[in-house]
Amino acid sequence: MRLLQNFTIRMVMLTILGLFCLLWSGVGLYSVHALSEVSEGNDIDRHLVRQMTVLSQGNDQYFRFVTRLSRAMDVKIGGGTPDFAPARQSLENMRQKLEEMKALSPGPMNPDISREVLSNWQALLEKGVVPQMQLVQQGSLTAWSEHASTVTPALSRAFGASAERFSHEAGAMLDNTRVMVDGKTYTIRILLITAVILGIAILIFTDRYLVAMMVKPLERIRQQFQRIAQGDLSQPIEALGRNCVGRLVPLLRAMQDSLREAVSTIRAGSDNIWRGATEISTGNNDLSSRTEEQAAALEETAASMEQLTATVKMNAEHARQASQLADAASLTAGKGGELVSDVVETMNGISASSQQIAEITTVINSIAFQTNILALNAAVEAARAGEQGRG
């Protein structure tokens, strides 16, 4: 069964169905062929039986002719009036049966035997029976008696011998047909029994195959899905081949691995969330204590605000008084502004004079610088002149 895991269920089932159809097709074809042979044998048997019946009836009509003619001749010899009509009727029947035999011959019979029977029958009719009837009708009793005792018996024995050979050959052929039919029937019976046994074996194999390749693997997959649904992702699933059901295993394994990774990620995220929640809880506790402290501070601030309100009222009164003083100062400042304007004009004049003085100072500095250079040059020249005088 493990070898069949690598074949698709469709291929195996088509193979099984093909074998089943091939088995019963073979049985059916052989049965049809055997039935055809049996039918052909039955046709041969019917033809032989028909020939034997006609031959027997012709022989019977011959003996009837002889008997009826003998009785009529006994009546004539006794001085009575004979009735030859029954004898003539038997003669006519014998001739009619001969024509029927010719129409049926040779058929399945040996042509030589068939020709011999017809030849002896024809000879008996034309050389034995018909001449007797003619001699009787002519009244030749002596000739009839001699012919009936010498010629006709020899012809009758020859016809009887050929008829016996015909019957013996026909009986042998009928026996062969019966043996053939019995053999075909036995063979068909054995084939049918064998086909039924093989068919049952194929059905049992198909059932076991479907159980092994579909029912049990699907049950394992169902149990694996049930374990996954219950949260158990640790149980691996074994490989089930490369058939239709086995191809689900890699997909199920990949799904299980993905779920395992997703659960691990979710678990890690849950741990982080738990730690964050713990930290938030601690922070909330700290915030609560600080909030209580802030509430106490706000109470103190409220008390201070009340004091500040009183102070602001006092400051407002002081500001009103300061505003009055500011108005007076504003008037004084206006007068001071006029004085400042005069001072600014005076300062502008001083600034212009200072600029002129600065220009004059620059000229004086330039002259002084030039004078210093000239003095330095004169000193250098004097120093040179002194050295030369000393020399």
Secondary structure, DSSP 8 states (H G I E B T S, - for coil): -GGGGGS-HHHHHHHHHHHHHHHHHHHHHHHHHHHHHHHHHHHHHHHHHHHHHHHHHHHHHHHHHHHHHHHHHHHHHTTS----HHHHHHHHHHHHHHHHHHHH-STTS-HHHHHHHHHHHHHIIIIIIHHHHHHHHHT-HHHHHHIIIIIHHHHHHHHHHHHHHHHHHHHHHHHHHHHHHHHHHHHHHHHHHHHHHHHHHHHHHHHHHHIIIIIHHHHHHHHHHHHHHTT----------SSTTTTHHHHHHHHHHHHHHHHHHHHHHHHHHHHHHHHHHHHHHHHHHHHHHHHHHHHHHHHHHHHHHHHHHHHHHHHHHHHHHHHHHHHHHHHHHHHHHHHHHHHHHHHHHHHHHHHHHHHHHHHHHHHHHHHHHHHHHHHHHHHHHH-
